Amino acid sequence: MTDSLKALFTSWCDDTRSITLEFINELSDADLDKKLPRKELNTIRLQSEEMAFIQKDFVEGLRTKVLEFNAPELGKLSKQEIAKMMAELDGEMEKLLAAFDGTESIDVYGTPYNIHRYIATMIIHENMHIGQIIAFCYATGIEVPAAVTENLALEG
């Protein structure tokens, strides 16, 4: 794995995935399932599951060099199952990226994405959900986990 890919992967694990896992691990099931002001993916649990399944598609894209999104039925995983799936996918992703030299590209709907852009796109997707989750917590009275407020310099 090149230094630049290692930096992206580290950013993924330390700066993005760790925040998602704080929400999953620290919020109660009632808070994870509280209805949010959104048409679809209207709970934190559904958003978390969707992030895991999107990452699964991105990991498969590392194998096949083509990103294809699948639309699994959501709402069936416990918070422990979501966290376990994410950990396994992070491990798979790290192993696959170890063989990359930084010149690879992945086909994303007919557009070649350099591997760096590809990984950045996955990170951006999860960060968008994190922002929504934080806003929904504020809007619905769910307490944002202390580690998240400290990490992102947020108000409680």
C-alpha positions as CSV (number, residue, x, y, z in Angstrom):
1,M,0.0,0.0,0.0
2,T,1.4,3.4,-0.9
3,D,1.9,6.1,1.7
4,S,-1.0,8.1,0.2
5,L,-3.4,5.1,0.3
6,K,-2.3,4.3,3.8
7,A,-3.0,7.9,4.8
8,L,-6.5,7.7,3.3
9,F,-7.2,4.4,5.0
10,T,-6.0,5.8,8.3
11,S,-8.2,8.8,7.8
12,W,-11.1,6.4,7.1
13,C,-10.5,4.3,10.3
14,D,-9.5,7.1,12.7
15,D,-11.5,10.1,11.5
16,T,-14.6,8.7,9.9
17,R,-15.4,5.1,10.9
18,S,-14.6,5.7,14.6
19,I,-17.3,8.3,14.7
20,T,-19.9,6.1,13.1
21,L,-19.0,3.3,15.6
22,E,-19.3,5.7,18.5
23,F,-22.9,6.4,17.5
24,I,-23.7,2.6,17.0
25,N,-22.0,1.5,20.2
26,E,-23.1,4.4,22.5
27,L,-26.7,5.0,21.5
28,S,-29.5,2.9,22.9
29,D,-31.6,0.7,20.5
30,A,-34.4,3.2,21.2
31,D,-32.3,6.1,19.9
32,L,-31.0,4.1,17.0
33,D,-34.6,3.4,15.9
34,K,-36.1,6.8,16.7
35,K,-37.8,8.2,13.6
36,L,-36.0,11.0,11.9
37,P,-37.3,13.8,9.7
38,R,-36.2,12.1,6.5
39,K,-38.2,10.2,3.9
40,E,-36.0,7.1,3.7
41,L,-33.2,5.9,5.9
42,N,-35.2,7.6,8.6
43,T,-33.4,6.0,11.6
44,I,-29.8,6.0,12.7
45,R,-29.8,2.2,12.5
46,L,-31.0,2.3,8.9
47,Q,-28.4,4.9,8.0
48,S,-25.7,2.8,9.7
49,E,-26.7,-0.4,7.9
50,E,-26.7,1.5,4.6
51,M,-23.2,2.8,5.3
52,A,-22.0,-0.8,5.9
53,F,-23.6,-2.2,2.8
54,I,-22.3,0.7,0.7
55,Q,-18.8,-0.1,2.0
56,K,-19.4,-3.7,1.1
57,D,-20.0,-2.6,-2.5
58,F,-16.9,-0.4,-2.4
59,V,-14.8,-3.3,-1.1
60,E,-16.2,-5.6,-3.9
61,G,-15.3,-2.8,-6.4
62,L,-11.7,-3.1,-5.1
63,R,-11.8,-6.8,-6.2
64,T,-13.6,-6.4,-9.5
65,K,-12.5,-2.8,-10.5
66,V,-16.2,-2.0,-11.1
67,L,-18.4,-0.3,-8.5
68,E,-21.9,-1.7,-8.5
69,F,-24.4,-0.8,-5.8
70,N,-26.8,-3.4,-4.4
71,A,-29.9,-2.6,-2.6
72,P,-30.3,-5.0,0.3
73,E,-33.3,-5.0,2.6
74,L,-32.3,-2.9,5.6
75,G,-33.5,-2.9,9.2
76,K,-32.6,-6.5,10.1
77,L,-29.2,-6.1,11.9
78,S,-28.6,-5.5,15.6
79,K,-26.1,-2.8,16.5
80,Q,-23.5,-5.5,17.3
81,E,-24.0,-7.1,13.9
82,I,-23.6,-3.7,12.2
83,A,-20.4,-3.0,14.1
84,K,-19.0,-6.5,13.4
85,M,-19.8,-6.1,9.7
86,M,-18.0,-2.8,9.6
87,A,-15.0,-4.2,11.3
88,E,-14.8,-7.1,8.9
89,L,-15.1,-4.8,5.9
90,D,-12.4,-2.5,7.3
91,G,-10.1,-5.5,7.6
92,E,-10.9,-6.7,4.1
93,M,-10.4,-3.2,2.6
94,E,-7.0,-2.9,4.3
95,K,-5.9,-6.3,2.9
96,L,-7.0,-5.5,-0.6
97,L,-5.4,-2.0,-0.6
98,A,-2.1,-3.6,0.5
99,A,-1.7,-4.8,-3.1
100,F,-2.5,-1.4,-4.7
101,D,0.3,0.8,-6.0
102,G,-1.8,3.9,-6.4
103,T,-2.3,3.8,-10.2
104,E,-5.4,1.6,-10.2
105,S,-8.7,2.9,-11.3
106,I,-12.2,1.6,-10.6
107,D,-15.1,2.0,-13.0
108,V,-17.9,4.1,-11.3
109,Y,-20.9,4.1,-13.7
110,G,-18.6,4.4,-16.7
111,T,-16.2,6.9,-15.2
112,P,-12.7,5.7,-14.2
113,Y,-12.0,6.8,-10.6
114,N,-8.3,6.8,-9.6
115,I,-8.1,4.6,-6.4
116,H,-7.5,7.7,-4.3
117,R,-10.6,9.4,-5.6
118,Y,-12.5,6.1,-5.1
119,I,-11.6,5.8,-1.4
120,A,-12.2,9.5,-0.9
121,T,-15.7,9.1,-2.4
122,M,-16.5,6.3,0.2
123,I,-15.2,8.5,3.0
124,I,-17.3,11.5,1.8
125,H,-20.4,9.3,1.7
126,E,-20.0,8.2,5.3
127,N,-19.1,11.7,6.5
128,M,-22.3,13.0,4.9
129,H,-24.3,10.5,6.9
130,I,-22.4,11.4,10.1
131,G,-23.4,15.1,9.5
132,Q,-27.0,14.0,9.1
133,I,-26.9,11.9,12.2
134,I,-25.5,14.7,14.3
135,A,-28.2,17.1,12.9
136,F,-30.9,14.6,13.6
137,C,-29.6,14.0,17.1
138,Y,-29.9,17.8,17.8
139,A,-33.3,18.0,16.2
140,T,-34.8,15.0,18.0
141,G,-33.1,15.3,21.4
142,I,-30.8,12.3,21.1
143,E,-27.6,13.0,23.1
144,V,-24.5,13.0,20.8
145,P,-21.9,10.6,22.4
146,A,-19.2,12.5,24.3
147,A,-16.4,11.1,22.2
148,V,-18.0,12.5,19.0
149,T,-18.6,16.0,20.5
150,E,-14.9,16.0,21.7
151,N,-13.5,14.7,18.5
152,L,-15.5,17.2,16.3
153,A,-15.5,20.1,18.8
154,L,-19.3,20.1,18.9
155,E,-21.6,21.4,21.5
156,G,-23.2,18.5,23.5
